[in-house]
Amino acid sequence: MSQSSSTKLPVVFLPGYLCDQRMFLAQAFELSGEHVVIHAPLRGERCEEIASDLLLTLPRHFALVGASLGGTVALEILRKAPDRVKRLCLIATDVFPDAPLVSAAREPLLVQAKVGRLDDAIRGTLPAEALAPGPGRAEVIAFHAEMASSYGQAGFLSQTRAMQRRRDHQSTLVHAQCPVRIIAGQHDQVITPKRQAFMADLAPMAQLSVIATAGHLPSLEAPEEVSAILSDWLTKSPALA
């Protein structure tokens, strides 16, 4: 693919676990001058089903940006329709399914949500130490809680179930034939940079970018850096991306 044709690709954003389109507002604004930008919602309790539903409405070819749960859905889309995904960016995404202990730890949060303690459940999904330290941490946590609250009880339950039911996508990355960019926050304790570096080693045309000033939510913690990385990923030739 030439650089000129790449810059015309629609860019599809898939938000993270309990996040919405506001997660990528800064990046969408920066890219919208050169690209059609699509914010795709995550609706369903299985990533496979979410991916299948989205493929019915997405353009024939596109660049795909997914964070966290959105990254897993992005991998599902790549697995199902590799010819349609021309570029893939994964942010704070895990290629592995939920470990048994992690999945079990989500059950008390589901119980809290079911008995009307949604705010407590939301707080339990994002430890403060998973974000970069500094004065902006509290603001990002509050913004994440605001996005998560907008899903209500039903949305919390369905997205948490989707997290628990993720498949192993190592083979998806191994067989990826498009440029892959992986963005990690140096302070991410949920999906560590080491884990994301391993993912970058799996894909034939992958590059890892680690942001020193971010944790698990790079697009909110370091929006300008993420926008610059996305611009670079979209314009580099496949051999260099």
C-alpha positions in Angstrom: 0.0 0.0 0.0 1.4 3.4 -0.9 1.5 6.3 1.5 -1.0 8.3 -0.4 -3.6 5.4 -0.4 -2.9 4.8 3.3 -3.8 8.4 4.3 -7.2 7.9 2.8 -8.1 4.9 5.0 -11.0 5.3 7.4 -9.8 5.0 11.0 -12.0 3.0 13.3 -11.7 3.5 17.0 -12.8 0.8 19.5 -12.9 2.1 23.0 -11.5 0.3 26.1 -13.3 -1.6 28.8 -16.1 0.7 30.2 -15.0 3.6 28.0 -16.8 5.3 25.2 -15.9 7.5 22.3 -14.6 10.2 24.6 -11.6 8.0 25.2 -10.3 8.9 21.7 -11.7 12.4 21.2 -8.2 14.0 21.1 -6.9 11.5 18.6 -10.0 11.6 16.4 -9.8 15.4 16.2 -6.1 15.3 15.2 -6.7 12.6 12.5 -10.0 13.9 11.1 -8.4 16.4 8.8 -6.9 13.5 6.7 -9.2 10.6 7.5 -12.8 9.6 7.9 -13.0 8.8 11.7 -15.5 6.1 12.9 -16.2 5.5 16.6 -17.6 2.0 16.9 -19.4 1.0 20.1 -18.9 -2.3 21.9 -22.2 -4.1 22.5 -22.4 -7.7 23.6 -21.1 -10.2 26.0 -18.7 -12.0 23.6 -15.9 -10.4 21.6 -16.7 -12.7 18.7 -20.2 -11.5 18.5 -19.2 -7.8 18.9 -16.7 -8.2 16.0 -19.2 -9.9 13.7 -21.8 -7.2 14.3 -19.3 -4.4 13.6 -18.1 -6.1 10.4 -21.6 -5.7 9.0 -21.4 -1.9 9.1 -17.7 -1.1 8.8 -16.2 0.1 5.5 -14.6 -2.5 3.1 -11.1 -1.5 4.2 -10.0 0.4 7.3 -7.3 1.1 9.9 -8.3 -0.2 13.3 -7.4 1.3 16.7 -8.5 -0.6 19.8 -7.7 -0.2 23.5 -8.2 -2.8 26.2 -11.4 -4.6 25.4 -11.6 -2.7 22.2 -8.2 -4.1 21.3 -9.4 -7.6 21.8 -12.4 -6.9 19.6 -9.9 -5.5 17.0 -8.0 -8.8 17.1 -11.3 -10.6 16.6 -12.0 -8.5 13.6 -8.6 -9.1 12.2 -9.0 -12.9 12.8 -12.4 -12.9 11.0 -11.6 -10.5 8.2 -7.8 -10.1 7.7 -8.3 -8.8 4.2 -10.3 -5.8 5.4 -7.9 -4.6 8.2 -5.1 -2.7 6.5 -3.5 -1.4 9.7 -3.9 -2.3 13.3 -3.0 -0.4 16.5 -3.5 -2.0 19.9 -3.3 0.1 23.1 -3.1 -1.4 26.6 -4.4 -4.7 25.1 -3.7 -8.2 26.3 -3.3 -11.0 23.7 -4.1 -13.6 26.3 -7.5 -14.6 27.8 -8.4 -13.8 31.4 -6.2 -15.9 33.7 -8.4 -17.9 36.1 -7.5 -15.7 39.1 -8.2 -12.5 37.2 -11.5 -13.8 36.0 -12.4 -14.9 39.5 -11.5 -11.4 40.8 -14.1 -9.9 38.5 -17.0 -11.8 40.2 -17.2 -9.7 43.3 -17.4 -6.6 41.0 -20.3 -8.2 39.1 -22.0 -8.9 42.4 -21.6 -5.3 43.5 -23.1 -4.0 40.3 -26.0 -6.4 40.6 -26.9 -5.3 44.1 -26.9 -1.6 43.2 -23.3 -0.7 44.1 -22.2 0.2 40.6 -19.9 3.0 41.7 -18.0 0.7 43.9 -17.7 -1.9 41.2 -16.4 0.7 38.7 -13.8 1.9 41.2 -12.6 -1.7 41.5 -11.8 -2.0 37.8 -9.1 0.6 37.6 -6.5 0.7 40.5 -4.9 4.2 40.8 -1.5 2.6 40.6 -2.3 1.4 37.0 -2.0 5.0 35.9 1.1 7.3 35.7 1.7 9.1 39.0 1.3 12.9 39.1 -1.4 15.6 39.5 -3.4 14.4 36.4 -4.0 10.9 37.8 -7.1 11.8 39.8 -8.7 13.6 36.9 -8.2 10.6 34.6 -9.7 8.3 37.2 -12.7 10.6 37.6 -13.2 10.8 33.8 -12.9 7.0 33.5 -15.6 6.6 36.2 -17.8 9.1 34.4 -17.6 7.1 31.1 -18.1 3.8 32.9 -21.2 5.1 34.8 -22.8 6.0 31.5 -23.1 2.2 30.7 -25.3 1.6 33.7 -25.6 -1.8 35.4 -26.4 -3.7 32.2 -23.5 -2.3 30.3 -21.1 -3.0 33.2 -22.2 -6.6 33.4 -22.0 -7.3 29.6 -18.6 -5.7 29.2 -17.2 -7.5 32.2 -18.5 -10.8 30.9 -16.8 -10.0 27.5 -13.5 -9.5 29.3 -13.9 -12.8 31.1 -14.6 -14.6 27.8 -11.8 -13.4 25.7 -9.9 -15.9 23.6 -6.1 -16.3 23.1 -5.0 -14.2 20.2 -1.4 -15.1 19.9 -2.0 -16.9 16.6 -3.9 -13.9 15.3 -0.9 -11.7 15.7 1.5 -14.3 14.3 -0.6 -14.4 11.1 -1.2 -10.6 10.9 -0.2 -9.3 7.4 -0.7 -5.7 8.1 1.4 -3.1 9.9 0.8 -3.4 13.7 1.6 -0.7 16.2 1.4 -1.5 19.9 1.2 1.4 22.4 2.0 0.8 26.0 2.1 3.0 29.0 5.3 2.6 31.0 3.3 2.7 34.3 0.6 0.2 33.2 0.3 -2.5 35.9 -2.7 -4.1 34.3 -1.1 -5.0 30.9 2.6 -4.5 31.6 4.9 -3.1 28.9 6.8 -6.4 29.1 3.6 -8.2 28.1 3.0 -5.8 25.3 6.6 -6.1 24.1 6.0 -9.9 23.8 3.0 -9.2 21.6 5.0 -6.9 19.3 7.4 -9.8 18.8 4.6 -12.0 17.6 3.5 -10.0 14.6 5.6 -9.9 11.5 5.3 -6.1 10.9 4.9 -4.8 14.5 6.4 -1.9 16.3 6.2 -1.1 20.0 5.9 2.4 21.4 6.2 2.8 25.1 5.0 6.2 26.6 6.9 7.1 29.7 4.2 9.5 31.0 1.3 7.1 30.8 -0.2 4.0 32.4 -3.2 1.9 31.4 -5.0 4.8 29.6 -2.5 6.4 27.3 -5.0 8.2 25.1 -6.2 10.1 28.1 -2.9 10.4 30.0 -0.7 11.4 27.1 -3.1 12.4 24.3 -0.6 14.3 22.2 1.9 11.5 22.3 -0.7 9.0 21.2 -1.9 11.2 18.4 1.7 11.5 17.1 2.2 7.8 17.2 -1.0 7.2 15.3 -0.1 9.7 12.7 3.3 8.0 12.2 1.7 4.5 12.1 -0.8 5.7 9.4 1.8 7.2 7.1 4.8 4.8 7.3 5.0 2.3 4.5 4.1 -1.3 5.5 7.7 -2.4 5.4 8.7 0.3 7.9 5.6 0.4 10.2 
